[in-house]
Amino acid sequence: MDWEKKQNPIGVRKKGRLKIFLGYAAGVGKTYSMLDNGTEKLKSGVDTVVGFVDQGSGQETLSLLERLPILPLKSISHGKLQRREFDVDAALERKPELILVDDLAYTNPPEMRNLKRYQDIEELLNAGIDVYTTLNIQNIEGLSSIVQSIIKVSPGKTIPDYIFDQADMIETIDFAPEELMKRLEEGKISRHAKSGNTMKYIFTKENLRLLRELTMRKAADRLSNDNQRGVPTRDSLVRTKFLVVISDGVPSPNSIRWTAKAADVFHASWTTVHVDSLRRNHENEVQDQLDLAKKLGSETVRLNGHDAAAVIAEYARVSGISNIVIGKVRNQRSIKRLFERELEDELFALLPNVELHIIPESFPMKHRKLRKLKLTENIVLSWGDTMKTLGILALATLLSKGINTFIYDDQNVITVYILSVMIISRITNGYFYGMTASFLSVLLFNFFFTIPYYTFAALQPEYPVTFMIMFIAAFLISTLTMQIKTQVKISAEREHRTKLLYEINKKLLQTRGLESIVKLTSEYITQIFDRAVVIYTEDPVNPASGYYMESSTDPYTAQLRREEEREAAHWVYLNKKKAGAGTETLMNAGAHYMPILSQGKPLGVVGISCANGKLDQNSIMLLRMLVSQVAMALERQFLSDEQRRILLDSETEKMRSNLLRAISHDIRTPLTGILGASSVILEAGETLDQVTHDQLLSNIKEDSQWLIRMVENLLSVTRINEGTMNVAKSPEAVEEIAAEAVSHVRKRISDRKITVKVPDELLMVPMDGMLIEQVLINLLENAIKYSSVETTVELEVFSKGQFAVFEVRDFGKGISEGDLGNLFVTRLPDNGHSTDSSRGMGIGLSICRSIIKAHGGKMEAANREAGGAVFRFLLPLEGAQDES
């Protein structure tokens, strides 16, 4: 794919505008109106193209289509068929100002990147492209239950309400139902629309009239909301909060859609909540309903607890809920219903000040079938548990026989059997063995311990009551034991998850460095999910940005390295949405990808291999929490790196300013001397005697040579610091280098005594002779300037191990403690003057250190005990390792 090149991740992109042409049925003219508007835009100079239009439309629409440029469709293989679909990648590459895309609620084939066309359009809008599209009223999710009550069948494909609500413009296309029926008879309606499953249910005069009315109401509500936006008082916004309760086994789409409409009318926030029960019998149905609530704009929350009413009531108090909505179906009569209160009755008692809304829910046949099947979900049969049950009951019988031999007491025997039932419930899985043991314990008691013995007859009239009480007691104990065991399991899972998140958060707080954070995160994710993982810390368009780790049971990192997987991760990074296996985008990817976001900014992408199966909802929730922890750690690391970079830039700028001040300080003196000498020569003219004239010219020459040398040193240190200067080393005799440097200094300063001591044997050192000579000149001049005229400056060269050592010593006042640490940096110390300058070479020591470092040596300075200072640098001999 080339779609990663279309979306510019740099900078803030202006989002495109969406206009929806809304109708109440196929054939009212939505596509024609969209194309007509597009034609007008094209004439006015707007770059307009057609992305997709149903080719089965009427002749009027097709003739209008010929006036517009059309984007080529994408050919895909769907089973044995070849289909031509809207090419969102080509649209992103073409990037027109306006694109026309028919049928907003269309469902793409599985081979496409997105499951729904509205997701394609969201990509176009995020890329800054304006979109015109069409929609029928029955395809809005929030109205599907109303539409279903009108046409008596499911409306099929739908879009989330937020797509409609966030549209910039809605244009309602109206057409009289009678005329629409006539168009249908004349064959002027799209053949694809006529072939739809709901077509025969929609196209009745009464249904068309009702759908038309619903469309007008929806458009009026939209207009009213636009006009009243910002009008609701703060009190109403604070007080009105809706809470939808999803119960196990009870479908709640009507409740969710009703709350969405009510929240929209009252401009209120709303939340959908589900309390995870101990049995977790309807996980898939619950998750589908939570996904529906998200599409309609709800916040979703999953709580844990055995008493659902108490958990919901506590959450409502804390969250300030004012209205609770509960779905209700007609319950079948059962013994169980006689002993338990309905959820709404319990909420009435716990929340007397909260309004409860009971919404009737339909119970489709598939739910009834599922409900019957759920009765067997907790009946787990195994040979191991069967043997445990029979063995414990046998032991209980033998123990009761023993007790009955010495002490004839039915109460003790009943207690033994109840204890055995409790033990069986504790060590077996499911409810089956506990309930079976409750029944068998009564039979065993009757068979072995009631007169007549070894029969199931009971002669005494009180025995049936005893049997009933014994069974009820054993059954209740069994049920409570299973509930406690399940609650302990859930608590253990919750504690493990909390402990895990705490441990990860603690280690992430202690971890520094991007690579360390990514490695730690990869290890934990691999350990928790037992799957291969990849983490990108930047746009995955760069293949080197991924960190891969495989698990013992999922060594499929090679699959995660494929180009199509990296493109999927790149899409997630750009669009800041999850994608891949188990989602509605890039469903054929081999991994589940989730963006790492901080304040809406993408920091990276986490991908988990799905080669061993897709992630379940609990795993996705845990992954989302882990990713949030990683996002905070990466954000903290990026902020730390940015702060470090800012400090470095600040120090660099400070160093640059100090360097300029040092240079200006050092150059000012010779320039002043040159200016003064040249002015005297020009002003005095022929009246100036020859000796004075020659002396002034000599001073000008000396200062000019110093300036040239200063500039050369600056260029040398700059090239060395930037790494652009190559030090050409060749073996040089140290006594020759020392002699050249001393000779050069004596030409300028002839009245000072300089002693030189070199090894008796020839010492050859790899170096750039010109640069090392310059270092010695700088050090000698610096020593002369900081010592009195009567003292001697010493230069000694000797070998020590694998290094040649050069030392320059003076007998001056030494180096102050405050300046000792700043000798080799190009900045001014606190006292305002350069540490190594009286007249010149204010950056000489920095230049010296840079040259020595480029040679692989090191340089240091110290005060002498006898007074004065010593400057020492070491150069590696042939074959020695660099000191740096």
Summary of the structure (lengths in Angstrom):
residues: 884
radius of gyration: 43.5
end to end distance: 48.3
largest distance: 155.6
contacts: 2744
relative contact order: 0.04
helix: 52%
strand: 16%
